[in-house]
């Protein structure tokens, strides 16, 4: 049904699409805003003043409630716990979740229906899909409360950036709000209810930048939100012209935010960037505070583990994120193994908040290049080599195997060969002499179906 409605939307004229976006905004307003939203926002902001012990007690209580619910109403977990001779009282604290198996993406797909709670009516369920870079999105089911709480923790971060609900925000994200076949502006649609303007991420090109900036100037947003690749493209255009477009804050997510992208965005928009991590599965939320010293894990939203090879628990360094959502009772996901990769900070943030921190997240382990001498290079590390390649439209690094890397690039009309020579030398120094670098000039580098841009792709399996 959702696919049919989306196709109908794409075939509708622009004014009808504007109306549809605003009607959807009205639906979100009644579901996720209002008195309950304001009450929960006050409660969750108060969590930032908790002691570490109080926050852990809150998390333990939520885990106990969740496990009891799963045992009573979710067939998959009832079966798993009975097979392991477990009962809800065996789960008193977060670490007790290790008594349950890790939930993989494949297991989720194969047991999608059995993971849905039987005490929910069909009319109470909200259906979504995973939005990563994989080709086959998986059906996810939410209840209304987890959608509300996701909005609450999102606004808890936005208020750190000085942005309040119903402030004007311009979004540059992966929703196809304008059909890709449209060749002329407007490349945006307005949500009048929530005061949001959605720009198409699929029409960004130098020939369209002036109309994008003209519309932004008329809208006068207090904040921008979008993919790092999209906002840095817009920022780079402004920086090359020596122009700025001041806003109060910029929020980025869904892709690794490279230091060179953060620098370009903050220069163009004269403000700080607040990067955050969220997932369609609603198991984790991690946000930057005003100190920008890494992402705080919102442990009142989910419980997070870092695991190593062979799913070894409590990996002290670099590893995959396994997360448990605390608030989605419609389809609970306990110890869900994500494709995200990160590590934990050992020291707390100087802001004094009790939430632990994780380092920058690589959104897929396939985004990490492994060198023949055993080093792991994240997109941020590789970005130091390519930051001076400014005369290209887009570039992408693809590791074909352990010894071969391809640097694909879309050149601009003012492309300078000497830039490429310097960048190739810098990249070679990082990768080492055992790696061969091949250059490919292409006309276009495609995004994923969800609008994300993978600027690093590795075909070498990652071992921690």
Buried (B, 14 or more C-beta within 10 A) or exposed (E): EEEEEEEEBBEBEBEEBBBBBBEBBEEBBEBBBEEBBEEBBEEBBEBBEBEEEEBBEBBBEBBBEBBBBBBEBBBBBBEBBEEEEBEBEEBEBBBBBEBBBBBBBEBBEEBBEBBBBEEBEEEEBBEBEBBBBBEEBBBBBBBBBBBBBBBBBBBBBBBBBBBEBEBBBBBBBBBBBBBEEBEEBBBBBBBBBBBBBBBBBBBBEEEBBEBBBEBBEEBEBBBBBBBBBBBBBBBBBBBBEEEEBEBBBBBBBBBBBBEBBBBBBBBBBEBBBBBBBBBBBBBBBBBBBEEBBBBBBBBBBBBBBBBBEEBEBEBEEBBBBBBBBBBBBBBBBBBBBBBBBBBBBEEBBEBEBBBBBBBBBBBBBBBBBBBEEEEBBBBBBBBBBBBEBBBBBBBBBBBBEBBEBBBBBBBBEEBBEEBBEBBBEBBBEBBEEEBEBEEEEEEEBEBBEBBBBBBBBBEBEBEB
